[in-house]
């Protein structure tokens, strides 16, 4: 059965409810949707939203996702857009139709039949997934941190590994409590630091047979000759120093050739035993984008767009965020896949949609790099501020850097809920945090 869904108003369909897509849907709903100037529909394959940069905290157990989830249906009700659950799997540009696959529950029972959404303007913001580069065993024996479900799965495996070690009669075996993280970018670095803290917190809750300094081992493997290869060397050196203080084992200049059930092999012949492997090396856009009715994509499936964020072959289809290859004038590379870029692009598209409905010319996107921050949990935060804020580049660390890092999440929340709601939520969490364990214990 196939259901066709139409709208009499100009219909803006947004596919992907990540940080950028959800911010865009919320702001368009508050302006165009509330005033009846356009119909806004957001399509996403999950029911709830969690800010992706927090997934490493969920994986480590330092954050309870139940307290940070946003319900798409509630957000849509409050902000004058419609939410539809489903996974886009096709497109007809001539008919201006988006095809959404049937939705099945965890038992395989079809809950929602296949649907067709007609659009006047389509905006694709489906983000990115981890790129395993076809490495043997990577897909079967490692866990990526692309979704909340994957982060929670890793945490369950970590917790079960600790419980198993606590109750077994024999000593902890090599690799049994070792976590290997492939890729020393921001996600890998931040996960390593969080794990160092939370594994010690977890063992303090009655797991007295485990010595965290002796039995638990965290390793980072990076193909480049330094960690954080995309960021300034000074920042990289500072983070490396902090990780070595935490006794995180760093394997730089090592390229993974295989992941097995027992551990990781590298090109130099090294074998690192581990039952818990996280793959955080590289990204690509979802595979289905390369088959969307002839739209132009690059080698990692990103939709190629103009500086207006319109796809090169269809002016009615826009793409932004990690799934879009957007030119960066004056640079050899495209706009980098960062949260700040998606936020900027979402803000631009709010103006674009208003001008598009009014029949006016639309603006071009110009990326502004405000720098990078890397959070090492309770141990440290470091970063560099750039561009309009400093007139150059300024290295920061410590409390100021941590406040800047935390403000990024608060800015995302304020874009979705407004200042007053975020203030009350923050106050409530400060109060309840004192009555709860500092880590998730299940």
Secondary structure, DSSP 8 states (H G I E B T S, - for coil): -EEEE--SS-EEEEE--SHHHHHHHHHHIIIIITTTS-EEEEEESSSEE--GGGHHHHHHTSS-GGGT-EEHHHHHHHTT-EEEE--EEEEETTTTEEEE--EE-TTS-EEE-EEEEE-SEEEE----EE--TT-BTHHHH-B--SSHHHHHHHHHHHHHHHHHHHH-SS---TTTTEEEEE--SHHHHHHHHHHHHHHHHHHHTT-TT--HHHH-EEEEEESSSSSSTTS-HHHHHHHHHHHHHTT-EEEET--EEEE-SSEEEETTS-EEE-SEEEE-S-EE--GGGGGSTT--B-TT--EEE-TTSEETTEEEEEE-GGGEEEB-TTSSSB----HHHHHHHHHHHHHHHHHHHTT-----------EEEEE-TTS-EEEEEEETTTTEEEEEETHHHHHHHHHHHHHHHHHHH-HHHHHHHHHHHHHHHTTS-SS---
